[in-house]
Amino acid sequence: MASVTFDAVSKRYGEVTAVDDLNLAIEDGEFMVLLGPSGCGKTTALRMIAGLEDISDGKLSIGDEVVNDVDPSRRDISMVFQSYALYPHMTVQRNIESPLLVRSYHVDGNDKPARKLTKAERDERVAEAARVLDLEPYLKRKPAALSGGQRQRVALARAFVGRPKVFLMDEPLSNLDAKLRAQTRIELVELHDRVGTTVVYVTHDQVEAMTMATRVAVMSMGKLQQVGTPQEVYARPVNTFVAQFIGTPPMNCFAGRIAADSGRIEVEGGTLPLPAGLVATPAAGSAVTVGVRPEHLTIDASGSLGVEVRAVEWLGHECLISASIGDATIVIREAGMSASEAGQGMRLAVDPANVHLFDPNTTLRIG
């Protein structure tokens, strides 16, 4: 196992900067998810760890070793891609075993040189990987005889069998259907808990990030926006990008202004309370961007905010109500079946602990 450290790392392709001054310390044994939309630089960052992309500036370390100029084959990492990349003519057992046939390993202690594994040692490692990923019944099959979820588990077993310092995963679940994705998320977390290896996982799916990660690193346009546990990133987003990228549906953000008495926020349709625990309240009359998550808006006839319902979507266990507030559209999450209908007015209330303020110019969190 090993830590991974980006120290002011940048990657440029001509005039295009894919990763810009990335500073990120991934701790030994943690499950770090690089999260962001397409083109944000997360996959480029992963490929730099793997040695598949050169580094334009900065230093990248695996453990205590700076690996900027280290050949990919000497980095002791394993990578799982979006495509399974299995050998179609080989059995599952041979696919899992394949990395062990071409590399040397330290098996007798770090003070002894690396060597090729014996057949007995290879069989032992394949058996362990198959047991951990529940592949024992399929070892004699070929990939064509497997489901998509089983093929992905074979790809994971092949990465696991070499016991690398770092696992790199590039959107490995994107080819699976929703049920298999949910099942494989659980299997990946259980695998990480068992082996304790450092995992760096790339995805644009914030559900994967929130359910799997020890910590999440949110990226946008090549820059790191926020790093923290899923709970921290969800509860205290540092800017409006993170606020609206994390959460399903995302946080509602709309224009407001600090009232003359500085005790409330004026918005289209009424007022909202100031957030609880503000270190310093913005000056009266200051423009702000208000953020409230859909589950924190409560339908209340005595509420201080009036909106007009645009649409109601029933999802079985809950309803998502879209409503207009000035030029913005917000979403309210209501449990069960809603009595609301398009075109009607409603009043909303919110606890001050669940109100967020952002600077409309910098987009950064206030307080």
N, C-alpha and C positions, 0 to 999 in steps of 0.2 A: 504494500500500500504506500501511497505517497500523496503529498499535497501538490497543488498546481497553482502557480502564481503568475499573473500577468502584471508586469511592471511597466506602465506607460507604453503599452504595446499598440502599434498602429499597423494597418495594412492598406496600402494604396495600389490601385491599378491605374497607372497613368495619372490623370487628374481626378480620378474618382477615389474617395476614401471610404473603404468598406468598414474598417474598424478604426476608431479615432481615440487614441490615448486611453486605452483600456487599463484600468487598475482594479484587479480582482484577485482576492486570495481565497482559493478553494481548499478547505481543510482536509487533512488526511481522514479518509473514511466517510466523508459526507456525500450526500446525494444532492448535487447542485444542478438546478435546471436553468438553462439559458432560454429566456422567454421573450418573444417579440414577434411582430408581423414579418411577412416576407420582405427580404431586402434590408433587415435591420443590422446584419453583421454577425448574427449568432452562429450560423454554420461556418462562416469564415473563421471565427474564433476557435471553433471546435477543430477545424482542419489545420489550424496553426499548432494546436496541441499535438495533433497526429503527425505533424511534419509534412503534410500535403500542401501547405502554403508557406512560402517564405515570409519572414517578418520584415516589415519596412523599417520600423523603429521600435526601441524598447527591448525588454528582456522577458523571456518566457522560461520559467523553471518548473521542472518536475522533481519534487523532493528538494534536495540541495543543489541539483545540477542544472545549470543554464543550458537549455537544449536548442537555442537558436540555430546552431549549425550541426546538431546531432542527427544522423540519419534516422528516418522513421523506424527502421528495423531494430534500432538499438534503444528505443525509448521505452520499451516494456509496457506497451499499451495495446488494448484490443478495441476494435471499432465495429459497431453494429449499424448498418445502413438502413435507409428506408426500404430498399429492395433487399430481399433475403440473400441474394448472391450465393445460393447453394450450388454445388456441383450436381447436375441432374443425373449423371451416370453412376454416382456413388450412393451407397446406403447412408442412412442417418448416422450409423456408427462411424463410417469412414469420413463423412462430412465433419463430424465433431472432432475426430482424431487428426484431421489434416494439418492444423497448425503445429502439432507436436512432431510431425515428420520432417519439418523443414527448419526448425529452430532448435537452439541449444538452451538448456535451462539449468539454473542453480538448484540442485535437489539434495545436496549433501552439506549444505551450509554455505554462507556467503564467502567463507575463506577458501573455498575450493572452486576451481574453474567450472564454467558452464559446460554441459555436455548434452549429447543427444539422449533421449529417454529410451530405456529398454522397452520391449513389447509389453512386458508385465506392468511396467510403470504407466505406459500409455493406456493400457486396458483399465487400470485402476482409476485413472483420471477421467476417462470417458464414462465409466460406470458411475462415478460420483456426480458428474455433470448431468447425466441422464436421470439419476435419482432425484437430484435437486429440482430439475425442471420437468419431472414427470414424463420422461420420454422413453422409459424402459420398454414399454410394449411395442415401440416403433423402430427399434434400432436396426432391424433387418429390412425395413422398407426404404424405398427411394422417395425423393421429394414429391414426385408427381402423385404419389398415393397419400399425401398428407393434406390436411386443411391449411388454410392461411395461418391460423393461430399456431398450429403445430410446426409449420415451417419457420415461423418467427422464433419459436422456442428453440428450434435446432440452431438457428443463427446465434441466439443468446448463449446456448451451450457451447458452441464453437468458440465464442469469445471468452467464456468462463473457464474453459478447460486449461488454458495456459496460465491461469492465476496471475493476471497482469497487475501492475501497480495501479493502473487507471483504466476504467471502462469508459469509452466514448460512444454515445448513442445519438444518432442523427434521425429524429422523427421515426423511430422504429415501429410505431403503432399506426401510422397514418394509412396503411393499406388494409387494416382490419375493420370489420363492421363494428357497430357501437357496442354490442354485447361482448365480443371478443376483446375490444379495447379495454372495457371495464375489468374483465377477468384478467387480462395480461398486466394491467396496471398493478393489481394486487400481487400477482406473481413476481413482478419486478421488485416491488417493495420488500416482499418476503425474501427474495434472493439477496438483495442488498443487506437486509438484516442478518442473514446467515453468514455471508462471506465478508462483510465489512469493508469491501473494496471501494475506493473513491470512484464515484460515478459522475460524469459530466454529460448531461442529457439536454438535447436541443429540441424545442417544440414551439409551435405557434399556438398550441391549444392550452389555454389557461386552466382548463379543468385538470389536465394531466399535471401541470405545474403545481396546482393547489393541493392535489391529492397525493403526490409522490415526493415532493422535494423536502429536503432538510432546510434548504434556503433557495430562494428564487432570485435570479439576476435579470431584471427587466431591461431590454435594450430597444433603442429606437434610432434609426438613421446613423448607425455605427457607434452611438454613444451609450454608455451605461447610464440608466436612469435611476435605478434603485436596487439595493440588495437587502434582503431580509428574509425572515421566515415567512411562509405563506400568510400567517395571521397578521404579522406586522405590515406586510405590503397591502393587504386587504383593508386593515383598520386605519392605517395612516399613510396613504399614498403621498409621495413627495411632490407630485405635480398632477396636472389634469390629464396628461397622457396616461400615466399609471392608473389614475382613478378610473378612467374610461376604458382601459384595456383589461383590467382585472375585474372579474365579476360578471355573472350572467343572470339577467341583463346588466349592463355596465352602470356605473354611477351616473345619476342625473346631474348635469352641470348646466347652470343657467345664470343669467345676469342679475345682479343685485346691487344695492347701495346701502351704506351704513346710515341709519336714521339719524335725524338731528339730535336726538337725545342719547345717541350712541348705545342704546340698549337693545335695539332690534335691527333686523335687516329688511329693507323695503325691496319687494320684488313685484313683478306684474301679478295682480290678483290678491295682494295682501302683504303680510309680513311673516318673517320667520325669526326664531330666537337666535341670538349669537351662540356660537359653539361654546361648550363648557370648557373651562380651563385655558382660555386664551391668555398668553403671557402679556400681550399688549393689544388693545382694541384699536383697529384702524380709525383714523380721524373721521368725524362725522362728515357725511357727504362723499366719502371715498367709494369709488366703484370697486366691486368685488365679484368674483365668480363663486357661486354657491354650489356645493356638492352635497347630495343626499342619495343614499342607496335606495333602490325600489322597495326593499323590505322594511325600511325605516319610515316610510310615509304611511300614516294611519288615516283611514277614512273616519272623520269625526265631524258631526254637524256643528260643533262649536269651534272647529279648527280655524286658525288665523289665515289660511291660504285657500283661495278659491280658484278652481280650475274647471275646464270643460272637457268632458270625456269625448275622445275621438274614436276609440275602438276597444273592444274587450276580447281577449283571447283566452279561452278556457283550456287548460292543460290537464284536466282531471283532478289533480291534487291541489291546484292553485289556478288563479287567474292573473293575467298580466293586463293591466288597464293602461292604455295610452291616453294621455291628456295634454291639452295645450296650456302653456303658461307663457303669455306673450308670443314671441316668434319661436319659442322652443317647444319641443315635445318631451314630456317626461313619462316615465313608466312607474306604476304603482303595483306592487305585488300583494295580492290578497289571497288568503288561504281559502280553499274550497271553491264553490260556485259563487260568482258575484251577481248582485242584483243590479249593478250599474249597466247603463245602456248608452250607446253613442248619442251625443247631442245634449245629454243632461249635464247640469252643473253639480259639483261636489265640493265639500270642504275637507281640507287635509290638515293634520297636525303632525309635529315631529318633535322628538325629545332633543334638547340642546346637545346632548352627548353624541348625537348622530348627525350633526351638521358640520360640514367642512367648508373652509374658506380658502380661496386661491387668488393670487394676484393676477388680474386679467392681462397684464402686460408681460410678465415673466412666466406665467402659468404655475409658479411655485406655490407651495402650501404656505398659508399664513398661520403662524402659531403652532 
